[in-house]
Structure formats: C-alpha cells, structure tokens
Amino acid sequence: MSARPLQIDIVSDVVCPWCYIGKHRLEAALALVPEVAVETRWRPFFLNPGVPREGVDRDSYLTAKFGSVEAYKAIAGRVAEAAAAEGLAYRPELVQRQPNTLDCHRLIHWAELDTSGDKSAAMKQRLMELYFRDGGDLTDIEVLVKAAADCGLDADAVRRRLASEEDVALIATQAKDAADKGISGVPTFVFAGKYAVSGAQPAEQLASAIRQVAAELNAEIAAT
C-alpha cells in the first residue's frame, strides 16, 4: 500500500483524440494497480491555440491544418481503429465546428473545485464523448451548460460563469506553464511532479510506471 497518494497530472485537451484514448488507458492502468493510492489532476493544453474563441468551421480547419478534408480521413481512420480497440466510439465525421477549448478547460477546473466532490474526470469524459462520439458543438454555451449539469454542476451558475472571464487567465497560465516545461505532445502523464510519460501508452506500461514511481516515493518516505 502506498504511504501517500501518488499525484498524476494529465496534461491534455478535450479535442485531442489520443487524449480521449489515453484517458481510457489510464483508467485501465489504475485498475491494474489497486494497491497504489492515486490522485489525478486534469491540466489544460491547447491543441489548436490559434482557433478563435467562437470556433471555426470544421472543414475549413481541416483544410488549413492537413491540406484537405480527404487528407485527414486517412489519419482519422487509424485513430478510429485505436479507439474501437478500447471500446470507444470515434466519429469525427459528425463534427461540424472546431472549438477553442478554453471554456471546456474552465468547466473541468470548476468541476475539480466543486464543493460536493471532485467531478473533473466526469466533466472531462463528458466533453470528450460529446465531441468525439456525438459530434457536439463545444462552442455552444448551452451545450457546455448541459454537459456541466450532466456532471452535477449547477447549470445557472455555470452559465453565468461562462459569460464572464472567470479563470480565463488561470487556464491560460496553466497551459503556458506546461508548454514552458517542454510539453508539446499530449496526453502527457506527469507522475509525482517529476517523471513524465508522453503519449497514449498502453495500460500495462502506465501501470508499470505507476508502480515504479510509487515504490520510489515510499522508499524516500522510509528513509526520512
């Protein structure tokens, strides 16, 4: 049994398909190491920082980033296969609008701070499902409010907060901090604030990393 919880910071974005897959793999990894006490924190990353707050047309975005919509389809097919292997639905053809994810990260942060209990993982999952599975428009405030309500947050309060600039600077600072630390690809899993694993690694590899870092932390405690 771990003497203290192992802190895992997951730097990711809700519109990153490998982050969608990586979240599922992390959960599978945690199930493999029930003897290790873990605390997870979801940290923001902007996969597409140039997208304006109101979002952009999805086809225009794909053309600008990949050269054409068709060029993206080959990439999407490989991701869809990886997602399916994890039991996840990935339907990028349903997405009509590419969002800026600042407000999504604000929701995840507010869910983490919710006084009735940390709901951040559920919020992260709900937003990813809306986007990747359902083609939901994450630029639509009412879609975001409904997602928050689905996760147990107060809809009216969330609507008011989204209409403000509350925690905009905080999220931007956290995302910049990740970039300043050299994180350029997501998901990135940071264990105990000092060991980083990048990419949606298989559950077994993540579980091995969790065991190793937890053992090191326990050895440090025992030596003090």
C-alpha positions, 0 to 999 in steps of 0.5 A, a space after each residue: 500500500 502506498 504511504 501517500 497518494 501518488 499525484 498524476 497530472 494529465 496534461 491534455 485537451 478535450 479535442 485531442 483524440 489520443 487524449 480521449 484514448 489515453 484517458 481510457 488507458 489510464 483508467 485501465 492502468 489504475 485498475 491494474 494497480 489497486 494497491 497504489 493510492 492515486 490522485 489525478 489532476 486534469 491540466 489544460 493544453 491547447 491543441 489548436 491555440 490559434 482557433 478563435 474563441 467562437 470556433 471555426 468551421 470544421 472543414 475549413 480547419 481541416 483544410 488549413 491544418 492537413 491540406 484537405 478534408 480527404 487528407 485527414 480521413 486517412 489519419 482519422 481512420 487509424 485513430 478510429 481503429 485505436 479507439 474501437 480497440 478500447 471500446 470507444 466510439 470515434 466519429 469525427 465525421 459528425 463534427 461540424 465546428 472546431 472549438 477553442 477549448 478554453 471554456 471546456 478547460 474552465 468547466 473541468 477546473 470548476 468541476 475539480 473545485 466543486 464543493 460536493 466532490 471532485 467531478 473533473 474526470 466526469 466533466 472531462 469524459 463528458 466533453 470528450 464523448 460529446 465531441 468525439 462520439 456525438 459530434 457536439 458543438 463545444 462552442 455552444 454555451 448551452 451545450 457546455 451548460 448541459 454537459 456541466 449539469 450532466 456532471 452535477 454542476 449547477 447549470 445557472 451558475 455555470 452559465 453565468 460563469 461562462 459569460 464572464 472571464 472567470 479563470 480565463 487567465 488561470 487556464 491560460 497560465 496553466 497551459 503556458 506553464 506546461 508548454 514552458 516545461 517542454 510539453 508539446 505532445 499530449 496526453 502527457 502523464 506527469 507522475 509525482 511532479 517529476 517523471 513524465 510519460 508522453 503519449 497514449 501508452 498502453 495500460 500495462 506500461 502506465 501501470 508499470 510506471 505507476 508502480 515504479 514511481 510509487 515504490 520510489 516515493 515510499 522508499 524516500 518516505 522510509 528513509 526520512 
